[in-house]
Structure formats: C-alpha cells, structure tokens
C-alpha cells in the first residue's frame, strides 16, 4: 500500500509562490495579515493540495509577545543611535516594548541575538547596520533571517540589502557621487578618501560612489586610506595620510562617514593643518553632534530617524519583502569653503 506523504506548509508556500512566513500568517493566523490577493493564492494552494492547518501551529502563531528587538552595530555611533531612536519612537506609539543590543559589527553576535529574539517569540525586529560582503557570513545570516520570518515574526533591515526581508536603504552611492561633483564644482581638485573596512558594504558603496562622481568631473583620488568605521578610525587614517606626506599633494579629504571625518579633523588640528584654509574636509550622514563641530562639516544628509520609523512600520506590517530607498542630500558647510 502506498502512503502519501503529508502536505506541509512549505508545499503550500511553494505552490502559492510566497514565503513560508506568509503562508503561515494566512493559514495559522497572527497579528500581521497579508494582502487579500496573497491570502487568496495561499488558500487556493492549500485547497488544491489538501493541506490541513495544524492546531498547535495556529496557537503558536498567535502567541507572539509585544516585544520588538533592535540590533545595531554600535549604539555609541550617532548614526545608529538616530535610526534606533526612530524605531523606538514608532514602537512607543504602538505600545510595544523594545529590547536593544549592540552587535559591535560581529556577524556571529548578530545571528545569535536574532536567534534569541526568535526563541522569545518577539513580534518583530529591526536590524541596523551595513551588510558584510563575505559570502559565508551572508549565507549564515540569510538562513537565520529566514528562520526568524518562518516563526511568524516580522523583520526589517536598515542598510542590509540582499536578505529575504523588508529593507530600508540609504542611497549611499548617489549621495557620495553628488558630493564629489559639488566639491569639484567649488574648485577642489586633489582628493583623498578615508574609507572604512572593505568588508562593510556601506563604506565600499560610499567610496565607490565618490570616486565615480570625481570621474565625471575628470578627476581621480590622489590617495585612498582605510580605517575603522569610527572616530578613532578616521583619526588614524588621517595620521597615516599625513605620515605618508599626502597633505602637500591633497587639498580635500572625504571620509565615508561623519565620525571618521570628525576624527580626521582632530588629527589635522593636532598636526597644525588648517581646515579649510589648507585642507577641505567632508563626511557623510549629517549626524546631530555636528552642530558642535567647528568649522561646520560639509556632509551628506540622510533622514535617519525617518528611516528607523519606516523600518519599524515594515517589520510590523509583514507581507512580502520590499526595498525602500531614502534619498541623500548634500549639505555644504564651512569645512570645504574656499577662501
């Protein structure tokens, strides 16, 4: 006698062309209800395959807590703090509790925290930070992201495209290219780039966008120094540039984030290099603490709190994964003013 294998939720999801998480929300219930057309596809697939919902799974799907997790690379960094603040304000408006953890740019720690939130039946999570570019880390992260979604929880990522979840992306390449064109238009010609780690996509995209913008103006960077994606990383990269004798051949420095730019300006000031009289400096992000920096730092503005709010909304709404891009805007200030 031939025994037919039981129809699983995965079978239904594949027949309907949706994720397992979406199929579960339709058939097992939960707080996030997919779009009507998706509901119809899932129910039709279940009927065709003769799928019977599991009562235990239905009870589990409805047992999530009102907790939202926030995972950030480094909460001390004003960039991440501003985005996390947007998430927390949006969560508070929905009477949700927030748990937050810093991963310190450690992909294994990030995976472990997300797994812990899944075990605690968190309603949703927002992960804030640039994706890594090494394939092994990406594969492990993608697996945990899918497991988190399959549990019925919602998830949104900020600056981490390529995962099977909602994504909020800053337009890093375009913003950096726009900045390069603006600076070239002011008359700066000999540029150095203080880049972050090659393994961070945000740092790489901003560097490449800036170089592409220079190329449109018929220019190329005189030097590219790498450093940690931090204030101290910017300070060290600026010192390296100075020690190599780069300043006589460079008249403007672009750091791929503001905290690196602030560190670089401190290094230049310590070594007696006048900004902007001798050297122009620009950054990226327009973090709030720039109001205390003199000379005012030319930068690229991102709507950081708005990005956090939207990420929380997407995580709570659920549904099929989407990507939303937030435009960056060049802000010219005194650090690149020409005398």
ABEGO torsion letter per residue (X at the ends): XBBBBBBBAAAAAAAAGBBAAAAAAAAAEEABBBBAAAAAAAAAAAAAAGBBBBAAAAAAAAABBABBBBBBABAABAAAAAAAAAAAAAAAAAGBBBBBBBAGGBAAAAAAAAAAAAAAGBABBBBBEBBBABAAAAAAAAAAAAAAAAAGBBBBBBGBBGBABBBBBBBAAAAAAAAAAAAAAAGBABBBBBBBBAABAAAAAAAAAAAAAAAAAGBBBABBBBBBABAAAAAAAAAAAAAAGAAAABABBBBABAAAAAAAAAAAAAAGBBOAAABBBBBBGGBAAAAABOBBBBBBBBBAAAAAAAAAAAAAAEEBBBBBBBBBBBBBBAAABBX
